[in-house]
Every structure is written in structure tokens, then in C-alpha cells.
Amino acid sequence: MIDRRTGSLHRVNGRPLLMLTRKPLDAAAELMSGRDPAIWETRTEAIEQLARQRIAPFPAR
């Protein structure tokens, strides 16, 4: 979430709010619920390539 007045990211405990989801439009609507769209906006970025990468298992000891 971005504060339109300042351009600053919304932070929770000092960290920018980040959400990973398969349904970005639904997530954005949920985040904006009860918030003034004149003040707040959400941005989404596709992470398809990251999601497609396989994470190699830890090597056996």
C-alpha cells in the first residue's frame, strides 16, 4: 500500500507491507476495504518467473 500524499509505503512494525497471492485483485480489494482511495493505493507486480523456479532441496549431510 502506498500513501498517495507522501508516496511512502505503508509499514507494519517498520517493514513495508507485502502480500503474496494468486489473486492480486482480490487481495487489493481486501487491503483497500475501509480505506479512502483518495489517500491509499495498492500496487501489484507479477512474480510468475519466481514462482516457476524450483527450489533445490537442501543437500544431505
N, C-alpha and C positions, 0 to 999 in steps of 0.2 A: 504494500500500500504506500502511496506517495501523497504527502500533504501538498496540495496544489498551491497553497500560499507561500511555501518555502522551498518546495522541490525536495524536501527531506524525506527519507524513508521512515516509515513507522517502525519503531523499535520496541521490543519486549525484553526487559532485563538487559538493555544495552545492545541487543543484537537485532539486526534487521529482520522483519517478519518475512519468512519464506515458507511457501507451501508447495509440496509436490503432489500432483493429482493427475488422474487420467481424464478428468472432466473440468478443464480450466474455466469454462463459462459458469458452471455450477458453483465452483469454488469462489470465483469473483463475486457472484451474486450473494453468496453467503457472507463473504467478507464485508460487502457493502450494506448488508442488512442493518437498518437503523442508523446509517451514516449519511451525511449530507454529501451528495455527489458534486456539489459546488466546491467542497473542501477536499474530498478524498478521491483518488483514482487507484485503479489496480492495473498492473501490467503483467502480461504473461509471455513466457518465452518457451519455445519448443525445445525439448531435451531428447528428441527421438534418437539421435545418434548415441547419446549416453546410455539410454535405455536399451539399445540394441547390443551394446558391448557386453561381452560375457566377463564376469569377474572370475578370475582363476582361483581355484581353491588354494588354501594355504598348503605349502609343501609339507609332507610327512617328515617327522623328525626321526 
